[in-house]
Amino acid sequence: MKIYDKEMYQKEQWIKSVILVIGIFILGFIVGYFVHNFEKQEQISTLQKQVNTLQKEVNSL
């Protein structure tokens, strides 16, 4: 009976560790996705500002 309990415990610990690794990976992926989108939005807004200033310069000439 002890061998059975030991095997079950080892399988349970292995499953918990796999679920933990997958969970951390998914969490990191989601955070990375949102950070990437935020950086892209920031870059787009700076480029839009540059375009607006250049258009103003062209229109003033």
FENNOR-V197537 format. One record per run of one state. SS is the DSSP state (H for helix, E for strand, L for the rest). FROM is the first residue (numbers start at 0). LEN is the number of residues. If there is no record, write none. Layout:
[[SS:FROM:LEN] [SS:FROM:LEN]]
This chain:
[[L:0:1] [H:1:59] [L:60:1]]
